[in-house]
């Protein structure tokens, strides 16, 4: 995937969300550790696109080495049309 590419990943939640203090959010942004954000189908960063109230519409982040990804969406639900 490319930076700023829109990827359609199913969600299965409306509770848990990402939150952090201001320093952590700044660090994540400065270090390019935000992997995914909830956006509209057109790629607009809007509150209405955020299903759970995550800060800055964050849907997934990398650790500082970018070899571990934590995310709220559920890509495994894309694997079978029955789900």
C-alpha positions as CSV (number, residue, x, y, z in Angstrom):
1,X,0.0,0.0,0.0
2,X,1.0,3.6,-0.6
3,X,0.9,6.5,1.9
4,X,-2.4,8.2,1.8
5,X,-4.1,5.3,0.0
6,X,-7.6,4.6,1.0
7,X,-8.1,0.9,2.1
8,X,-11.5,-0.5,2.9
9,X,-11.2,-2.6,6.1
10,X,-14.3,-3.9,8.0
11,X,-14.8,-2.7,11.6
12,X,-16.6,-4.7,14.3
13,X,-16.6,-2.3,17.2
14,X,-18.1,0.8,18.6
15,X,-16.5,0.7,22.0
16,X,-12.7,0.6,22.4
17,X,-10.8,3.5,20.9
18,X,-7.3,4.9,20.8
19,X,-6.3,7.7,23.1
20,X,-3.0,9.0,24.4
21,X,-1.6,12.2,25.9
22,X,-0.5,15.1,23.7
23,X,3.3,14.2,23.8
24,X,2.5,10.6,22.7
25,X,0.3,11.8,19.8
26,X,3.0,14.3,18.7
27,X,5.6,11.6,18.8
28,X,3.5,9.2,16.8
29,X,2.8,11.8,14.2
30,X,6.4,13.1,14.1
31,X,7.8,9.5,13.7
32,X,5.3,8.4,11.1
33,X,3.9,5.7,13.4
34,X,0.3,6.2,12.6
35,X,-0.6,3.4,10.1
36,X,-4.3,3.9,9.6
37,X,-6.9,6.6,10.2
38,X,-10.7,6.4,9.9
39,X,-11.6,8.6,6.9
40,X,-14.6,9.0,4.6
41,X,-14.8,7.1,1.3
42,X,-13.2,10.1,-0.3
43,X,-10.3,10.2,2.1
44,X,-11.5,13.1,4.2
45,X,-10.5,13.1,7.9
46,X,-13.9,13.8,9.5
47,X,-15.4,13.0,12.9
48,X,-18.4,11.4,11.1
49,X,-16.0,8.8,9.7
50,X,-14.7,7.8,13.1
51,X,-16.9,5.0,14.5
52,X,-15.5,4.9,18.0
53,X,-14.2,8.4,18.9
54,X,-10.5,7.6,18.6
55,X,-8.2,10.6,19.0
56,X,-7.2,12.0,15.6
57,X,-9.3,9.3,14.0
58,X,-6.4,6.8,14.7
59,X,-7.3,3.3,13.6
60,X,-3.8,1.7,13.8
61,X,-0.3,2.5,15.0
62,X,3.2,1.0,14.6
63,X,5.7,0.6,17.4
64,X,8.9,2.8,17.1
65,X,10.7,0.1,15.0
66,X,7.6,-0.2,12.7
67,X,7.7,-4.0,12.9
68,X,4.6,-4.3,15.1
69,X,1.2,-3.1,14.1
70,X,-1.8,-2.6,16.5
71,X,-5.1,-1.8,14.8
72,X,-8.8,-1.7,15.7
73,X,-10.3,-2.6,12.2
74,X,-10.7,-6.3,11.5
75,X,-9.1,-7.3,8.2
76,X,-9.8,-11.0,8.9
77,X,-13.5,-10.1,8.2
78,X,-12.5,-9.4,4.6
79,X,-11.5,-13.1,4.0
80,X,-14.9,-14.7,3.6
81,X,-18.1,-13.1,2.1
82,X,-20.2,-14.9,4.7
83,X,-18.7,-12.8,7.5
